[in-house]
């Protein structure tokens, strides 16, 4: 479903973060595809509004995912 800035967008899922939620979306603009990770917060009427986030070109997403997994493993090792 397209709306607003993106030509195409599809919600993959969301994770609660206090009163906010982090959403992961597959999006496209001008023929390029991205993975959009964005924080949404409740507006005055309770509707979720987009906040800060990042739109990663799909070709760099695997490398970023690998780095996130490394960082998470290091955090888990520090806690253990």
SVG drawing of the C-alpha trace seen along z (x, -y; Angstrom):
<svg xmlns="http://www.w3.org/2000/svg" viewBox="-8 -16 40 32">
<polyline fill="none" stroke="black" stroke-width="0.4" points="0.0,0.0 1.5,-3.3 1.0,-6.5 2.8,-9.7 6.5,-9.8 6.9,-6.2 5.7,-4.8 5.2,-1.4 5.2,-0.3 4.5,2.9 4.6,3.4 6.8,6.4 6.2,6.1 6.5,3.9 8.0,4.1 6.7,2.2 9.0,-0.4 7.3,-2.1 4.5,-4.3 6.2,-4.1 6.7,-1.2 9.5,-0.4 8.2,0.6 10.0,2.5 8.7,1.8 9.6,2.8 9.4,-0.4 10.2,-1.7 10.8,-5.1 11.7,-5.9 12.4,-2.3 14.8,-1.7 13.9,0.6 14.7,0.0 14.1,1.5 12.8,-1.2 13.3,-0.9 11.4,-3.7 10.1,-4.7 6.4,-5.7 4.9,-7.7 1.3,-8.5 0.0,-11.8 -2.6,-14.0 -5.4,-11.9 -3.7,-8.6 -2.7,-7.9 0.9,-6.6 3.1,-9.2 6.5,-8.5 9.6,-9.6 13.3,-9.1 14.5,-6.1 16.6,-4.9 15.9,-3.6 18.5,-1.1 19.0,-0.3 18.2,3.4 21.7,4.2 23.4,3.0 20.9,4.6 22.7,8.0 26.0,6.3 24.1,4.1 22.3,7.2 25.7,9.0 27.0,6.0 23.9,5.9 24.3,9.6 28.0,9.1 27.0,6.2 24.3,8.3 26.6,11.2 29.2,8.9 26.5,7.5 25.4,11.0 29.0,12.0 29.5,8.9 26.4,9.8 27.4,13.5"/>
</svg>
